[in-house]
Amino acid sequence: MHAEQRINGIIFSEYDYISAKTDWHFHENPYFMYALQGNLYDINKKQKMLCPSGSFLLHN
């Protein structure tokens, strides 16, 4: 994690993902994800999706 800021109950975080895969996990709260650069493969129980730079996702 590069940075994290909390404003009015909303948490803004910036991360670098350098590994090809992360282990299965879950998040307590819904979140938005914006890919700044590179490609991300978002894989969950329902679908697999390529998310290139500029992708904006909501995970509820």
Backbone torsions as a table, in degrees:
resi	resn	phi	psi	omega
1	MET	NA	130.3	178.0
2	HIS	-87.4	-42.9	-175.2
3	ALA	-154.6	155.3	174.1
4	GLU	-148.0	134.8	178.8
5	GLN	-138.1	138.4	179.6
6	ARG	-112.7	126.4	179.5
7	ILE	-135.6	117.6	178.0
8	ASN	49.4	45.4	177.1
9	GLY	82.0	0.3	177.5
10	ILE	-105.6	134.3	-179.6
11	ILE	-106.0	124.8	175.1
12	PHE	-106.7	124.9	-178.0
13	SER	-130.7	148.1	175.8
14	GLU	-123.2	127.4	-177.3
15	TYR	-128.7	151.8	165.6
16	ASP	-109.1	129.0	174.7
17	TYR	-108.2	112.6	-176.6
18	ILE	-107.5	-13.7	178.4
19	SER	-89.0	154.6	-178.2
20	ALA	-74.1	-20.2	-174.5
21	LYS	-152.3	144.8	171.8
22	THR	-115.9	150.1	177.9
23	ASP	-66.0	158.1	178.8
24	TRP	-59.3	137.6	178.3
25	HIS	-155.2	176.9	177.5
26	PHE	-139.4	164.6	178.3
27	HIS	-120.3	138.8	-179.9
28	GLU	-68.5	-33.7	-174.2
29	ASN	-118.7	154.4	173.7
30	PRO	-62.4	155.1	178.0
31	TYR	-153.1	155.1	172.4
32	PHE	-99.8	148.9	175.7
33	MET	-132.9	132.6	177.6
34	TYR	-123.8	122.4	-179.9
35	ALA	-86.1	114.8	-178.4
36	LEU	-77.4	-41.2	179.3
37	GLN	-155.8	159.2	-179.1
38	GLY	80.1	-168.8	179.9
39	ASN	-120.0	144.9	176.8
40	LEU	-127.1	134.2	172.6
41	TYR	-101.6	110.6	179.4
42	ASP	-94.1	115.1	-176.8
43	ILE	-123.3	124.9	175.7
44	ASN	-136.4	-171.4	-176.1
45	LYS	-66.9	-22.3	-175.9
46	LYS	-97.5	-32.3	-174.3
47	GLN	-159.6	167.1	172.2
48	LYS	-121.6	132.3	-175.1
49	MET	-141.3	134.2	173.2
50	LEU	-85.1	129.2	-178.9
51	CYS	-121.7	96.4	178.6
52	PRO	-76.0	175.8	177.0
53	SER	-50.2	138.4	-179.8
54	GLY	91.6	-4.1	178.4
55	SER	-71.7	140.5	179.5
56	PHE	-128.6	117.1	-175.4
57	LEU	-120.5	148.9	170.4
58	LEU	-115.0	126.1	173.4
59	HIS	-112.9	113.3	-178.8
60	ASN	-103.8	NA	NA
